[in-house]
Amino acid sequence: MTKSNPQKLSPEKYARLKAEAKAPYKGLRQFMYIGFGASGLIGAFIFLAQLLAGKDVAGVLPNFALQVGVVALMVWLFRLEQGKSS
């Protein structure tokens, strides 16, 4: 393949396609990180409410810690993905 633009694509479209070839499904991955992070945040809120109510603390605490870990992981992955684009 040549580096010249044989199909006469616009420079913007060519740049967008080139970026997609370097990082395929980046938008989908970021959407998934946001979705899973939001799910973890909702779960953490529910488990925190149960902890504050004093319901089965021994059973709820590990679940709360897991949800906080999911949120932290999704934030880290999202920031890692953002760092790749620079």
PyMOL Python script that loads the backbone (N, CA, C, O; Angstrom):
from pymol import cmd

cmd.read_pdbstr("""\
ATOM      1  N   MET A   1       0.834  -1.184   0.000  1.00  0.00           N
ATOM      2  CA  MET A   1       0.000   0.000   0.000  1.00  0.00           C
ATOM      3  C   MET A   1       0.873   1.239   0.000  1.00  0.00           C
ATOM      4  O   MET A   1       1.954   1.264   0.589  1.00  0.00           O
ATOM      5  N   THR A   2       0.397   2.229  -0.650  1.00  0.00           N
ATOM      6  CA  THR A   2       1.138   3.480  -0.704  1.00  0.00           C
ATOM      7  C   THR A   2       0.625   4.418   0.358  1.00  0.00           C
ATOM      8  O   THR A   2      -0.487   4.273   0.866  1.00  0.00           O
ATOM      9  N   LYS A   3       1.450   5.373   0.679  1.00  0.00           N
ATOM     10  CA  LYS A   3       1.058   6.354   1.676  1.00  0.00           C
ATOM     11  C   LYS A   3       0.196   7.461   1.085  1.00  0.00           C
ATOM     12  O   LYS A   3      -0.431   8.221   1.824  1.00  0.00           O
ATOM     13  N   SER A   4       0.161   7.556  -0.222  1.00  0.00           N
ATOM     14  CA  SER A   4      -0.731   8.535  -0.832  1.00  0.00           C
ATOM     15  C   SER A   4      -2.161   8.050  -0.659  1.00  0.00           C
ATOM     16  O   SER A   4      -2.392   6.853  -0.491  1.00  0.00           O
ATOM     17  N   ASN A   5      -3.075   8.920  -0.697  1.00  0.00           N
ATOM     18  CA  ASN A   5      -4.469   8.639  -0.421  1.00  0.00           C
ATOM     19  C   ASN A   5      -5.165   8.237  -1.722  1.00  0.00           C
ATOM     20  O   ASN A   5      -5.745   9.100  -2.381  1.00  0.00           O
ATOM     21  N   PRO A   6      -5.131   6.936  -2.125  1.00  0.00           N
ATOM     22  CA  PRO A   6      -5.606   6.544  -3.448  1.00  0.00           C
ATOM     23  C   PRO A   6      -7.120   6.686  -3.618  1.00  0.00           C
ATOM     24  O   PRO A   6      -7.575   6.929  -4.736  1.00  0.00           O
ATOM     25  N   GLN A   7      -7.902   6.547  -2.575  1.00  0.00           N
ATOM     26  CA  GLN A   7      -9.354   6.638  -2.716  1.00  0.00           C
ATOM     27  C   GLN A   7      -9.853   8.076  -2.636  1.00  0.00           C
ATOM     28  O   GLN A   7     -11.061   8.306  -2.694  1.00  0.00           O
ATOM     29  N   LYS A   8      -8.985   9.012  -2.509  1.00  0.00           N
ATOM     30  CA  LYS A   8      -9.336  10.427  -2.411  1.00  0.00           C
ATOM     31  C   LYS A   8     -10.278  10.703  -1.241  1.00  0.00           C
ATOM     32  O   LYS A   8     -11.275  11.410  -1.383  1.00  0.00           O
ATOM     33  N   LEU A   9      -9.942  10.130  -0.083  1.00  0.00           N
ATOM     34  CA  LEU A   9     -10.709  10.414   1.128  1.00  0.00           C
ATOM     35  C   LEU A   9     -10.349  11.801   1.631  1.00  0.00           C
ATOM     36  O   LEU A   9      -9.265  12.318   1.363  1.00  0.00           O
ATOM     37  N   SER A  10     -11.279  12.389   2.364  1.00  0.00           N
ATOM     38  CA  SER A  10     -10.962  13.681   2.971  1.00  0.00           C
ATOM     39  C   SER A  10      -9.889  13.456   4.036  1.00  0.00           C
ATOM     40  O   SER A  10      -9.836  12.377   4.628  1.00  0.00           O
ATOM     41  N   PRO A  11      -9.047  14.431   4.289  1.00  0.00           N
ATOM     42  CA  PRO A  11      -7.977  14.248   5.289  1.00  0.00           C
ATOM     43  C   PRO A  11      -8.525  13.908   6.681  1.00  0.00           C
ATOM     44  O   PRO A  11      -7.907  13.143   7.420  1.00  0.00           O
ATOM     45  N   GLU A  12      -9.683  14.477   7.035  1.00  0.00           N
ATOM     46  CA  GLU A  12     -10.259  14.191   8.350  1.00  0.00           C
ATOM     47  C   GLU A  12     -10.697  12.733   8.459  1.00  0.00           C
ATOM     48  O   GLU A  12     -10.447  12.071   9.466  1.00  0.00           O
ATOM     49  N   LYS A  13     -11.346  12.248   7.418  1.00  0.00           N
ATOM     50  CA  LYS A  13     -11.818  10.872   7.424  1.00  0.00           C
ATOM     51  C   LYS A  13     -10.637   9.900   7.393  1.00  0.00           C
ATOM     52  O   LYS A  13     -10.662   8.868   8.064  1.00  0.00           O
ATOM     53  N   TYR A  14      -9.619  10.225   6.627  1.00  0.00           N
ATOM     54  CA  TYR A  14      -8.422   9.388   6.561  1.00  0.00           C
ATOM     55  C   TYR A  14      -7.745   9.320   7.931  1.00  0.00           C
ATOM     56  O   TYR A  14      -7.311   8.249   8.355  1.00  0.00           O
ATOM     57  N   ALA A  15      -7.655  10.456   8.622  1.00  0.00           N
ATOM     58  CA  ALA A  15      -7.036  10.485   9.949  1.00  0.00           C
ATOM     59  C   ALA A  15      -7.864   9.671  10.945  1.00  0.00           C
ATOM     60  O   ALA A  15      -7.306   8.957  11.777  1.00  0.00           O
ATOM     61  N   ARG A  16      -9.194   9.777  10.862  1.00  0.00           N
ATOM     62  CA  ARG A  16     -10.061   9.031  11.763  1.00  0.00           C
ATOM     63  C   ARG A  16      -9.929   7.524  11.521  1.00  0.00           C
ATOM     64  O   ARG A  16      -9.877   6.748  12.476  1.00  0.00           O
ATOM     65  N   LEU A  17      -9.876   7.109  10.264  1.00  0.00           N
ATOM     66  CA  LEU A  17      -9.715   5.693   9.943  1.00  0.00           C
ATOM     67  C   LEU A  17      -8.349   5.165  10.381  1.00  0.00           C
ATOM     68  O   LEU A  17      -8.227   4.028  10.836  1.00  0.00           O
ATOM     69  N   LYS A  18      -7.343   5.992  10.240  1.00  0.00           N
ATOM     70  CA  LYS A  18      -5.998   5.602  10.663  1.00  0.00           C
ATOM     71  C   LYS A  18      -5.941   5.432  12.183  1.00  0.00           C
ATOM     72  O   LYS A  18      -5.309   4.500  12.681  1.00  0.00           O
ATOM     73  N   ALA A  19      -6.603   6.335  12.923  1.00  0.00           N
ATOM     74  CA  ALA A  19      -6.647   6.231  14.383  1.00  0.00           C
ATOM     75  C   ALA A  19      -7.423   4.984  14.806  1.00  0.00           C
ATOM     76  O   ALA A  19      -7.042   4.314  15.765  1.00  0.00           O
ATOM     77  N   GLU A  20      -8.504   4.672  14.097  1.00  0.00           N
ATOM     78  CA  GLU A  20      -9.288   3.472  14.410  1.00  0.00           C
ATOM     79  C   GLU A  20      -8.477   2.208  14.138  1.00  0.00           C
ATOM     80  O   GLU A  20      -8.618   1.222  14.862  1.00  0.00           O
ATOM     81  N   ALA A  21      -7.642   2.219  13.123  1.00  0.00           N
ATOM     82  CA  ALA A  21      -6.799   1.061  12.831  1.00  0.00           C
ATOM     83  C   ALA A  21      -5.747   0.854  13.922  1.00  0.00           C
ATOM     84  O   ALA A  21      -5.375  -0.281  14.222  1.00  0.00           O
ATOM     85  N   LYS A  22      -5.271   1.944  14.511  1.00  0.00           N
ATOM     86  CA  LYS A  22      -4.275   1.828  15.580  1.00  0.00           C
ATOM     87  C   LYS A  22      -4.906   1.354  16.886  1.00  0.00           C
ATOM     88  O   LYS A  22      -4.284   0.594  17.629  1.00  0.00           O
ATOM     89  N   ALA A  23      -6.136   1.793  17.177  1.00  0.00           N
ATOM     90  CA  ALA A  23      -6.809   1.429  18.421  1.00  0.00           C
ATOM     91  C   ALA A  23      -8.243   1.011  18.112  1.00  0.00           C
ATOM     92  O   ALA A  23      -9.172   1.798  18.294  1.00  0.00           O
ATOM     93  N   PRO A  24      -8.430  -0.229  17.645  1.00  0.00           N
ATOM     94  CA  PRO A  24      -9.773  -0.657  17.272  1.00  0.00           C
ATOM     95  C   PRO A  24     -10.715  -0.735  18.476  1.00  0.00           C
ATOM     96  O   PRO A  24     -10.308  -1.128  19.569  1.00  0.00           O
ATOM     97  N   TYR A  25     -11.957  -0.363  18.265  1.00  0.00           N
ATOM     98  CA  TYR A  25     -13.017  -0.426  19.273  1.00  0.00           C
ATOM     99  C   TYR A  25     -12.747   0.426  20.507  1.00  0.00           C
ATOM    100  O   TYR A  25     -13.229   0.100  21.591  1.00  0.00           O
ATOM    101  N   LYS A  26     -11.999   1.491  20.370  1.00  0.00           N
ATOM    102  CA  LYS A  26     -11.695   2.337  21.516  1.00  0.00           C
ATOM    103  C   LYS A  26     -12.963   2.932  22.120  1.00  0.00           C
ATOM    104  O   LYS A  26     -13.119   2.962  23.341  1.00  0.00           O
ATOM    105  N   GLY A  27     -13.852   3.399  21.278  1.00  0.00           N
ATOM    106  CA  GLY A  27     -15.102   3.979  21.775  1.00  0.00           C
ATOM    107  C   GLY A  27     -15.946   2.964  22.513  1.00  0.00           C
ATOM    108  O   GLY A  27     -16.547   3.278  23.540  1.00  0.00           O
ATOM    109  N   LEU A  28     -15.995   1.736  21.991  1.00  0.00           N
ATOM    110  CA  LEU A  28     -16.755   0.679  22.651  1.00  0.00           C
ATOM    111  C   LEU A  28     -16.136   0.340  24.003  1.00  0.00           C
ATOM    112  O   LEU A  28     -16.850   0.168  24.991  1.00  0.00           O
ATOM    113  N   ARG A  29     -14.819   0.246  24.048  1.00  0.00           N
ATOM    114  CA  ARG A  29     -14.153  -0.054  25.327  1.00  0.00           C
ATOM    115  C   ARG A  29     -14.436   1.038  26.344  1.00  0.00           C
ATOM    116  O   ARG A  29     -14.723   0.736  27.502  1.00  0.00           O
ATOM    117  N   GLN A  30     -14.363   2.302  25.939  1.00  0.00           N
ATOM    118  CA  GLN A  30     -14.625   3.394  26.878  1.00  0.00           C
ATOM    119  C   GLN A  30     -16.073   3.357  27.360  1.00  0.00           C
ATOM    120  O   GLN A  30     -16.342   3.609  28.534  1.00  0.00           O
ATOM    121  N   PHE A  31     -17.001   3.044  26.463  1.00  0.00           N
ATOM    122  CA  PHE A  31     -18.403   2.923  26.854  1.00  0.00           C
ATOM    123  C   PHE A  31     -18.583   1.808  27.885  1.00  0.00           C
ATOM    124  O   PHE A  31     -19.329   1.965  28.851  1.00  0.00           O
ATOM    125  N   MET A  32     -17.902   0.694  27.677  1.00  0.00           N
ATOM    126  CA  MET A  32     -17.995  -0.423  28.624  1.00  0.00           C
ATOM    127  C   MET A  32     -17.403  -0.044  29.975  1.00  0.00           C
ATOM    128  O   MET A  32     -17.964  -0.393  31.014  1.00  0.00           O
ATOM    129  N   TYR A  33     -16.279   0.666  29.976  1.00  0.00           N
ATOM    130  CA  TYR A  33     -15.685   1.109  31.237  1.00  0.00           C
ATOM    131  C   TYR A  33     -16.657   2.004  32.002  1.00  0.00           C
ATOM    132  O   TYR A  33     -16.815   1.863  33.214  1.00  0.00           O
ATOM    133  N   ILE A  34     -17.298   2.913  31.298  1.00  0.00           N
ATOM    134  CA  ILE A  34     -18.256   3.813  31.948  1.00  0.00           C
ATOM    135  C   ILE A  34     -19.455   3.025  32.465  1.00  0.00           C
ATOM    136  O   ILE A  34     -19.921   3.254  33.581  1.00  0.00           O
ATOM    137  N   GLY A  35     -19.950   2.100  31.653  1.00  0.00           N
ATOM    138  CA  GLY A  35     -21.099   1.295  32.075  1.00  0.00           C
ATOM    139  C   GLY A  35     -20.807   0.429  33.291  1.00  0.00           C
ATOM    140  O   GLY A  35     -21.591   0.392  34.239  1.00  0.00           O
ATOM    141  N   PHE A  36     -19.674  -0.268  33.261  1.00  0.00           N
ATOM    142  CA  PHE A  36     -19.319  -1.116  34.400  1.00  0.00           C
ATOM    143  C   PHE A  36     -18.997  -0.280  35.632  1.00  0.00           C
ATOM    144  O   PHE A  36     -19.318  -0.672  36.754  1.00  0.00           O
ATOM    145  N   GLY A  37     -18.367   0.865  35.425  1.00  0.00           N
ATOM    146  CA  GLY A  37     -18.078   1.755  36.553  1.00  0.00           C
ATOM    147  C   GLY A  37     -19.347   2.273  37.193  1.00  0.00           C
ATOM    148  O   GLY A  37     -19.441   2.342  38.418  1.00  0.00           O
ATOM    149  N   ALA A  38     -20.329   2.640  36.377  1.00  0.00           N
ATOM    150  CA  ALA A  38     -21.609   3.120  36.912  1.00  0.00           C
ATOM    151  C   ALA A  38     -22.324   1.995  37.668  1.00  0.00           C
ATOM    152  O   ALA A  38     -22.918   2.229  38.720  1.00  0.00           O
ATOM    153  N   SER A  39     -22.263   0.789  37.130  1.00  0.00           N
ATOM    154  CA  SER A  39     -22.874  -0.352  37.805  1.00  0.00           C
ATOM    155  C   SER A  39     -22.212  -0.594  39.162  1.00  0.00           C
ATOM    156  O   SER A  39     -22.893  -0.841  40.157  1.00  0.00           O
ATOM    157  N   GLY A  40     -20.889  -0.522  39.192  1.00  0.00           N
ATOM    158  CA  GLY A  40     -20.171  -0.698  40.449  1.00  0.00           C
ATOM    159  C   GLY A  40     -20.482   0.403  41.443  1.00  0.00           C
ATOM    160  O   GLY A  40     -20.566   0.155  42.645  1.00  0.00           O
ATOM    161  N   LEU A  41     -20.653   1.616  40.946  1.00  0.00           N
ATOM    162  CA  LEU A  41     -20.972   2.738  41.817  1.00  0.00           C
ATOM    163  C   LEU A  41     -22.357   2.566  42.430  1.00  0.00           C
ATOM    164  O   LEU A  41     -22.545   2.838  43.616  1.00  0.00           O
ATOM    165  N   ILE A  42     -23.318   2.122  41.645  1.00  0.00           N
ATOM    166  CA  ILE A  42     -24.661   1.868  42.167  1.00  0.00           C
ATOM    167  C   ILE A  42     -24.618   0.749  43.204  1.00  0.00           C
ATOM    168  O   ILE A  42     -25.230   0.856  44.267  1.00  0.00           O
ATOM    169  N   GLY A  43     -23.898  -0.320  42.892  1.00  0.00           N
ATOM    170  CA  GLY A  43     -23.766  -1.421  43.847  1.00  0.00           C
ATOM    171  C   GLY A  43     -23.084  -0.984  45.130  1.00  0.00           C
ATOM    172  O   GLY A  43     -23.500  -1.376  46.220  1.00  0.00           O
ATOM    173  N   ALA A  44     -22.036  -0.172  45.009  1.00  0.00           N
ATOM    174  CA  ALA A  44     -21.344   0.313  46.204  1.00  0.00           C
ATOM    175  C   ALA A  44     -22.272   1.169  47.051  1.00  0.00           C
ATOM    176  O   ALA A  44     -22.242   1.088  48.279  1.00  0.00           O
ATOM    177  N   PHE A  45     -23.098   1.988  46.405  1.00  0.00           N
ATOM    178  CA  PHE A  45     -24.044   2.821  47.147  1.00  0.00           C
ATOM    179  C   PHE A  45     -25.047   1.951  47.912  1.00  0.00           C
ATOM    180  O   PHE A  45     -25.358   2.235  49.069  1.00  0.00           O
ATOM    181  N   ILE A  46     -25.546   0.907  47.276  1.00  0.00           N
ATOM    182  CA  ILE A  46     -26.515   0.022  47.928  1.00  0.00           C
ATOM    183  C   ILE A  46     -25.862  -0.710  49.102  1.00  0.00           C
ATOM    184  O   ILE A  46     -26.440  -0.789  50.187  1.00  0.00           O
ATOM    185  N   PHE A  47     -24.672  -1.237  48.885  1.00  0.00           N
ATOM    186  CA  PHE A  47     -24.003  -1.948  49.972  1.00  0.00           C
ATOM    187  C   PHE A  47     -23.591  -1.002  51.090  1.00  0.00           C
ATOM    188  O   PHE A  47     -23.588  -1.395  52.256  1.00  0.00           O
ATOM    189  N   LEU A  48     -23.246   0.228  50.759  1.00  0.00           N
ATOM    190  CA  LEU A  48     -22.920   1.215  51.795  1.00  0.00           C
ATOM    191  C   LEU A  48     -24.155   1.511  52.635  1.00  0.00           C
ATOM    192  O   LEU A  48     -24.061   1.629  53.857  1.00  0.00           O
ATOM    193  N   ALA A  49     -25.307   1.630  51.989  1.00  0.00           N
ATOM    194  CA  ALA A  49     -26.550   1.854  52.734  1.00  0.00           C
ATOM    195  C   ALA A  49     -26.837   0.687  53.664  1.00  0.00           C
ATOM    196  O   ALA A  49     -27.286   0.888  54.792  1.00  0.00           O
ATOM    197  N   GLN A  50     -26.580  -0.537  53.199  1.00  0.00           N
ATOM    198  CA  GLN A  50     -26.791  -1.707  54.052  1.00  0.00           C
ATOM    199  C   GLN A  50     -25.804  -1.717  55.216  1.00  0.00           C
ATOM    200  O   GLN A  50     -26.154  -2.097  56.334  1.00  0.00           O
ATOM    201  N   LEU A  51     -24.566  -1.297  54.945  1.00  0.00           N
ATOM    202  CA  LEU A  51     -23.581  -1.222  56.033  1.00  0.00           C
ATOM    203  C   LEU A  51     -23.998  -0.201  57.077  1.00  0.00           C
ATOM    204  O   LEU A  51     -23.913  -0.461  58.278  1.00  0.00           O
ATOM    205  N   LEU A  52     -24.446   0.954  56.624  1.00  0.00           N
ATOM    206  CA  LEU A  52     -24.865   2.002  57.554  1.00  0.00           C
ATOM    207  C   LEU A  52     -26.099   1.586  58.348  1.00  0.00           C
ATOM    208  O   LEU A  52     -26.278   2.019  59.486  1.00  0.00           O
ATOM    209  N   ALA A  53     -26.942   0.757  57.759  1.00  0.00           N
ATOM    210  CA  ALA A  53     -28.126   0.255  58.462  1.00  0.00           C
ATOM    211  C   ALA A  53     -27.769  -0.876  59.428  1.00  0.00           C
ATOM    212  O   ALA A  53     -28.578  -1.249  60.278  1.00  0.00           O
ATOM    213  N   GLY A  54     -26.568  -1.415  59.297  1.00  0.00           N
ATOM    214  CA  GLY A  54     -26.120  -2.481  60.188  1.00  0.00           C
ATOM    215  C   GLY A  54     -26.636  -3.855  59.812  1.00  0.00           C
ATOM    216  O   GLY A  54     -26.674  -4.746  60.661  1.00  0.00           O
ATOM    217  N   LYS A  55     -27.034  -4.053  58.568  1.00  0.00           N
ATOM    218  CA  LYS A  55     -27.552  -5.345  58.109  1.00  0.00           C
ATOM    219  C   LYS A  55     -26.395  -6.281  57.750  1.00  0.00           C
ATOM    220  O   LYS A  55     -25.640  -5.997  56.821  1.00  0.00           O
ATOM    221  N   ASP A  56     -26.253  -7.359  58.453  1.00  0.00           N
ATOM    222  CA  ASP A  56     -25.295  -8.425  58.139  1.00  0.00           C
ATOM    223  C   ASP A  56     -23.945  -7.864  57.678  1.00  0.00           C
ATOM    224  O   ASP A  56     -23.518  -8.091  56.546  1.00  0.00           O
ATOM    225  N   VAL A  57     -23.296  -7.140  58.561  1.00  0.00           N
ATOM    226  CA  VAL A  57     -22.053  -6.453  58.216  1.00  0.00           C
ATOM    227  C   VAL A  57     -20.992  -7.416  57.686  1.00  0.00           C
ATOM    228  O   VAL A  57     -20.260  -7.071  56.759  1.00  0.00           O
ATOM    229  N   ALA A  58     -20.899  -8.596  58.250  1.00  0.00           N
ATOM    230  CA  ALA A  58     -19.882  -9.561  57.815  1.00  0.00           C
ATOM    231  C   ALA A  58     -20.123 -10.028  56.383  1.00  0.00           C
ATOM    232  O   ALA A  58     -19.169 -10.365  55.681  1.00  0.00           O
ATOM    233  N   GLY A  59     -21.354 -10.054  55.946  1.00  0.00           N
ATOM    234  CA  GLY A  59     -21.657 -10.481  54.588  1.00  0.00           C
ATOM    235  C   GLY A  59     -21.640  -9.342  53.585  1.00  0.00           C
ATOM    236  O   GLY A  59     -21.356  -9.550  52.406  1.00  0.00           O
ATOM    237  N   VAL A  60     -21.942  -8.145  54.051  1.00  0.00           N
ATOM    238  CA  VAL A  60     -22.051  -6.993  53.156  1.00  0.00           C
ATOM    239  C   VAL A  60     -20.694  -6.349  52.889  1.00  0.00           C
ATOM    240  O   VAL A  60     -20.450  -5.847  51.791  1.00  0.00           O
ATOM    241  N   LEU A  61     -19.819  -6.359  53.876  1.00  0.00           N
ATOM    242  CA  LEU A  61     -18.524  -5.679  53.739  1.00  0.00           C
ATOM    243  C   LEU A  61     -17.684  -6.199  52.568  1.00  0.00           C
ATOM    244  O   LEU A  61     -17.137  -5.386  51.822  1.00  0.00           O
ATOM    245  N   PRO A  62     -17.558  -7.524  52.371  1.00  0.00           N
ATOM    246  CA  PRO A  62     -16.796  -7.985  51.193  1.00  0.00           C
ATOM    247  C   PRO A  62     -17.432  -7.560  49.865  1.00  0.00           C
ATOM    248  O   PRO A  62     -16.728  -7.246  48.905  1.00  0.00           O
ATOM    249  N   ASN A  63     -18.764  -7.554  49.820  1.00  0.00           N
ATOM    250  CA  ASN A  63     -19.446  -7.123  48.602  1.00  0.00           C
ATOM    251  C   ASN A  63     -19.217  -5.638  48.336  1.00  0.00           C
ATOM    252  O   ASN A  63     -19.025  -5.231  47.190  1.00  0.00           O
ATOM    253  N   PHE A  64     -19.235  -4.836  49.388  1.00  0.00           N
ATOM    254  CA  PHE A  64     -18.959  -3.407  49.251  1.00  0.00           C
ATOM    255  C   PHE A  64     -17.530  -3.189  48.749  1.00  0.00           C
ATOM    256  O   PHE A  64     -17.291  -2.366  47.866  1.00  0.00           O
ATOM    257  N   ALA A  65     -16.583  -3.941  49.327  1.00  0.00           N
ATOM    258  CA  ALA A  65     -15.181  -3.816  48.911  1.00  0.00           C
ATOM    259  C   ALA A  65     -15.022  -4.219  47.440  1.00  0.00           C
ATOM    260  O   ALA A  65     -14.253  -3.594  46.710  1.00  0.00           O
ATOM    261  N   LEU A  66     -15.733  -5.243  47.007  1.00  0.00           N
ATOM    262  CA  LEU A  66     -15.672  -5.680  45.615  1.00  0.00           C
ATOM    263  C   LEU A  66     -16.195  -4.580  44.693  1.00  0.00           C
ATOM    264  O   LEU A  66     -15.584  -4.305  43.660  1.00  0.00           O
ATOM    265  N   GLN A  67     -17.299  -3.955  45.043  1.00  0.00           N
ATOM    266  CA  GLN A  67     -17.870  -2.897  44.210  1.00  0.00           C
ATOM    267  C   GLN A  67     -16.928  -1.695  44.125  1.00  0.00           C
ATOM    268  O   GLN A  67     -16.760  -1.109  43.055  1.00  0.00           O
ATOM    269  N   VAL A  68     -16.324  -1.335  45.234  1.00  0.00           N
ATOM    270  CA  VAL A  68     -15.356  -0.232  45.219  1.00  0.00           C
ATOM    271  C   VAL A  68     -14.157  -0.605  44.344  1.00  0.00           C
ATOM    272  O   VAL A  68     -13.632   0.239  43.618  1.00  0.00           O
ATOM    273  N   GLY A  69     -13.728  -1.863  44.413  1.00  0.00           N
ATOM    274  CA  GLY A  69     -12.633  -2.326  43.565  1.00  0.00           C
ATOM    275  C   GLY A  69     -12.988  -2.275  42.089  1.00  0.00           C
ATOM    276  O   GLY A  69     -12.146  -1.924  41.262  1.00  0.00           O
ATOM    277  N   VAL A  70     -14.229  -2.623  41.745  1.00  0.00           N
ATOM    278  CA  VAL A  70     -14.673  -2.558  40.346  1.00  0.00           C
ATOM    279  C   VAL A  70     -14.639  -1.117  39.858  1.00  0.00           C
ATOM    280  O   VAL A  70     -14.176  -0.845  38.750  1.00  0.00           O
ATOM    281  N   VAL A  71     -15.126  -0.196  40.677  1.00  0.00           N
ATOM    282  CA  VAL A  71     -15.122   1.220  40.294  1.00  0.00           C
ATOM    283  C   VAL A  71     -13.683   1.699  40.099  1.00  0.00           C
ATOM    284  O   VAL A  71     -13.380   2.375  39.116  1.00  0.00           O
ATOM    285  N   ALA A  72     -12.806   1.351  41.029  1.00  0.00           N
ATOM    286  CA  ALA A  72     -11.407   1.773  40.919  1.00  0.00           C
ATOM    287  C   ALA A  72     -10.754   1.199  39.657  1.00  0.00           C
ATOM    288  O   ALA A  72     -10.013   1.900  38.968  1.00  0.00           O
ATOM    289  N   LEU A  73     -11.027  -0.060  39.359  1.00  0.00           N
ATOM    290  CA  LEU A  73     -10.473  -0.687  38.163  1.00  0.00           C
ATOM    291  C   LEU A  73     -10.965   0.000  36.897  1.00  0.00           C
ATOM    292  O   LEU A  73     -10.178   0.252  35.985  1.00  0.00           O
ATOM    293  N   MET A  74     -12.247   0.304  36.833  1.00  0.00           N
ATOM    294  CA  MET A  74     -12.804   0.950  35.642  1.00  0.00           C
ATOM    295  C   MET A  74     -12.244   2.364  35.462  1.00  0.00           C
ATOM    296  O   MET A  74     -11.978   2.787  34.337  1.00  0.00           O
ATOM    297  N   VAL A  75     -12.068   3.084  36.554  1.00  0.00           N
ATOM    298  CA  VAL A  75     -11.462   4.422  36.464  1.00  0.00           C
ATOM    299  C   VAL A  75     -10.035   4.298  35.956  1.00  0.00           C
ATOM    300  O   VAL A  75      -9.617   5.072  35.095  1.00  0.00           O
ATOM    301  N   TRP A  76      -9.284   3.341  36.473  1.00  0.00           N
ATOM    302  CA  TRP A  76      -7.894   3.144  36.046  1.00  0.00           C
ATOM    303  C   TRP A  76      -7.822   2.764  34.565  1.00  0.00           C
ATOM    304  O   TRP A  76      -7.001   3.300  33.822  1.00  0.00           O
ATOM    305  N   LEU A  77      -8.684   1.837  34.142  1.00  0.00           N
ATOM    306  CA  LEU A  77      -8.681   1.429  32.732  1.00  0.00           C
ATOM    307  C   LEU A  77      -9.084   2.581  31.815  1.00  0.00           C
ATOM    308  O   LEU A  77      -8.503   2.753  30.743  1.00  0.00           O
ATOM    309  N   PHE A  78     -10.071   3.367  32.228  1.00  0.00           N
ATOM    310  CA  PHE A  78     -10.508   4.503  31.417  1.00  0.00           C
ATOM    311  C   PHE A  78      -9.383   5.523  31.280  1.00  0.00           C
ATOM    312  O   PHE A  78      -9.137   6.041  30.191  1.00  0.00           O
ATOM    313  N   ARG A  79      -8.701   5.810  32.390  1.00  0.00           N
ATOM    314  CA  ARG A  79      -7.590   6.770  32.340  1.00  0.00           C
ATOM    315  C   ARG A  79      -6.430   6.222  31.522  1.00  0.00           C
ATOM    316  O   ARG A  79      -5.758   6.978  30.821  1.00  0.00           O
ATOM    317  N   LEU A  80      -6.190   4.929  31.600  1.00  0.00           N
ATOM    318  CA  LEU A  80      -5.151   4.300  30.791  1.00  0.00           C
ATOM    319  C   LEU A  80      -5.487   4.428  29.320  1.00  0.00           C
ATOM    320  O   LEU A  80      -4.606   4.701  28.503  1.00  0.00           O
ATOM    321  N   GLU A  81      -6.746   4.235  28.972  1.00  0.00           N
ATOM    322  CA  GLU A  81      -7.201   4.368  27.589  1.00  0.00           C
ATOM    323  C   GLU A  81      -7.047   5.816  27.098  1.00  0.00           C
ATOM    324  O   GLU A  81      -6.681   6.051  25.946  1.00  0.00           O
ATOM    325  N   GLN A  82      -7.325   6.763  27.967  1.00  0.00           N
ATOM    326  CA  GLN A  82      -7.183   8.168  27.592  1.00  0.00           C
ATOM    327  C   GLN A  82      -5.708   8.526  27.389  1.00  0.00           C
ATOM    328  O   GLN A  82      -5.382   9.346  26.530  1.00  0.00           O
ATOM    329  N   GLY A  83      -4.826   7.920  28.168  1.00  0.00           N
ATOM    330  CA  GLY A  83      -3.405   8.198  28.034  1.00  0.00           C
ATOM    331  C   GLY A  83      -2.819   7.676  26.736  1.00  0.00           C
ATOM    332  O   GLY A  83      -1.838   8.231  26.241  1.00  0.00           O
ATOM    333  N   LYS A  84      -3.395   6.625  26.174  1.00  0.00           N
ATOM    334  CA  LYS A  84      -2.917   6.064  24.923  1.00  0.00           C
ATOM    335  C   LYS A  84      -3.136   7.020  23.751  1.00  0.00           C
ATOM    336  O   LYS A  84      -2.356   7.044  22.799  1.00  0.00           O
ATOM    337  N   SER A  85      -4.201   7.800  23.836  1.00  0.00           N
ATOM    338  CA  SER A  85      -4.538   8.670  22.693  1.00  0.00           C
ATOM    339  C   SER A  85      -3.609   9.870  22.575  1.00  0.00           C
ATOM    340  O   SER A  85      -3.514  10.471  21.505  1.00  0.00           O
ATOM    341  N   SER A  86      -2.927  10.226  23.649  1.00  0.00           N
ATOM    342  CA  SER A  86      -2.031  11.400  23.556  1.00  0.00           C
ATOM    343  C   SER A  86      -0.711  11.076  22.921  1.00  0.00           C
ATOM    344  O   SER A  86       0.137  11.956  22.777  1.00  0.00           O
TER     345      SER A  86
END
""", "prot")
cmd.dss("prot")
cmd.show_as("cartoon", "prot")
cmd.util.cbc("prot")
cmd.orient("prot")
